[in-house]
Amino acid sequence: MTTRTDAPTRREQILKEAARLFAERGFHGVGVDEIGAAVGISGPGLYRHFAGKDAMLAELLVGISGRLLTGGKRRVAEVDGDPGALLDSLVEGHIDFALDDRPLITLHDRELDRLRDSDRKLVRQLQRQYVELWVQVVRQVYPALAEPAARAAVHSVFGLLNSTPHLPRPGALPGRAATAALLHRMARGAFAAAGQE
């Protein structure tokens, strides 16, 4: 019986490099040969793993939307009874994404409209479910906050956290842990301010 190690699969390596290259130069500014070279295979060798660049883009954007929702649901299931602790857990999970997957944020902002309609609709559906999960938790922490205001607060916090691609290069930041702590305080501060209405 074989077990999965922490080493990324070839497919995961391709997706990671494709995300980085697409974020740096745009979807149309990158060819399959460049993606292949980044992972040590020929461009045509990519077609053993993906039908083409469009399939890579779809898997990246649908995939991250699905992983965020799945992670959010897992956190809801793991944190029992304390809405504040659950909100902290959701914030921490999103911060991990925002700091560790910065190219995917850039890619989403720039290239979502390049997806096929069905893939774009799926991304939006997954994102709406993720937002609504957060809205429920925010309203448990701040019961006086009306649902539309809670939804606006969630979107605002996502805007704050998803601004990480615009932060200076990692060496210019105070360190990952300090940056994560700062983002966490800012997110909770934004929710607290919204809850004072």
N, C-alpha and C positions, 0 to 999 in steps of 0.2 A: 504494500500500500504506500503510495506517495503522499507527501503532505506539502502544502504550499509554503514556500519560504517567503521572506520579506522582499526578495529580489523581484523587481517589476518584470512582467512578461514583455515580450517583444511588442505586442499590441499596446501595452501601457506606455512603453518607451516611445513608440511612434506618436501616440496621442499627446504625451507630455511635450515632445519636441515640436509637434505641429502647433500646439497651443502657443508655445513660446514664439515660434516663428510668425504665426498669424498675428499675434499681438504686436510683435515688433514691426512687421512690414505690411500687414494687411493680408487678407485672404488671397486676393489676386496678385499680390506681390511675391508670393512664394510658390515654387513649383515642387512637384513630387520628387524631383532629383535632389533638391535641397533638403527636404524632409528625410529622404532616404540617407543622404550623406550624414545627417546629424545623428543617425542611429546606426551607421555603419553598414547599410545595405544599399543596393541600387534603387533608384527611383521606381523602376518597374517592379522591383521586389515588393514594394508596398501593396501592390494589387493582390498579393496572397493574403493580405490582412484586411484590406478595405477596397471597396469598389472604386474609390477615388477621393479627391479632396472634399467633395460635398458630403460624403459619408463620414469622413473624419470630423468635419465641422458639426454635423448633426449629432454624432456620438458625444462630442465634447460638450455641446450646449444642452442637449437633452440629458446627458449623463450627470452633469453637475447639478442640474435642477432636481433630478431624481434623488441624487445623493443628499442634497440639502434637506429635502422633504423627509427622506427615510431617517436621516440623522435627527431631525427635529422630532419625529414620532418616537424614535428610540429614547430620546431624552425625556419626553413626556412620560413614557412607560417606566423609566428608571427612577424618576424623582417623584416620590409620593407625598402628597399632602401639603407641601409648602410652595405656594405659587411664586414667592420671591426667589426661592432656590431654583425653581424651574426656569424662571426668567433669566437668572444668572447663567444657568446651564445653556439655555438657548443662545444667549449673547456670546458665551465662551465658544460654542460650536461655530457660530457665524464668524467670529474673530479668527478662529483657526483657518477657516476657508479664506477669509479676506487677506490674511497674511501669507498663507501657504500656496494659494492658487491665484495670485494676482493676474497672471496672463489670462485666465478664464474670465475675469471681470472685464478686462479690456476687450477681449474677444466678443463677449456678450454685447457690450456697448456698441461696438463697431460693426459686427457681422451678423447679428440676429436676423436682419432682413434678408440675408442671403440663403436662409434655410428654405426648404420646400414648405408650402403652406401647412401641410400636416405636421411636420416637425416643429414649426414655429408655434402652432396651436398647442401642441403637446407641451412645449416649454412653458408657454403662458399658463396652461392648466396646472402644471406642477407648481409653478410660482404662486399662483393664486391660492392653492392649497397650503403652501408653506406660509404665506402671509396670514391666512385665516387661522392657522395653528397659533401663530404669534399673537394675533388679535385676541383670541380666547384667553391666553395666558396674561396678557397685559391687562385685560379687563378683570381678571381675577385679582391681580395685584392692586389695580386702581378701579374699584367697582363703580365709582361715580363717573368715570370716563365713558362718554357715549361711544357707540361702536364706530361711527364715521371718524371721530377724533382719534380713537385707538388705531384704526387702520392708517390714518395719516401719520400718526406717530411712528408706527412700525415702518412705513415707507421712508420716513425721514431718517430713522436710525439705520435702515439699510443703506440709504444714501451716504450717511456718515461712514459706516463701516466699509462700504464698497468703494470708498475714495482712496483706498490704500494704493492702487497703482499710481496715484499722483503724489504719493509720499516720496521723499528723497530715496535714493538708492539705499539698500539695506545697511551698508556701512555707515551711512549718515544718520541713521536712526539710533535711539538710545539703547537698542538691543531688543530682541523679540519679546522677552518677558515684560520689559518696561513698556514697550509699545502696546502690547496686548492689555496690560493693566490700565494704561491711559485710555485706550479705546473702550474698555469696559466701563470705566468711570464716566466717560462722556456719554455712552449709550444709556446707562442707568440714569444719568443726570437729565438726559433728554426725556426719558419716560417720566421721571419725577416731575419735571416741569409741565409736561402735558397733563399729568394727573392732578395738577393744581387748578385746573380750569373751574 
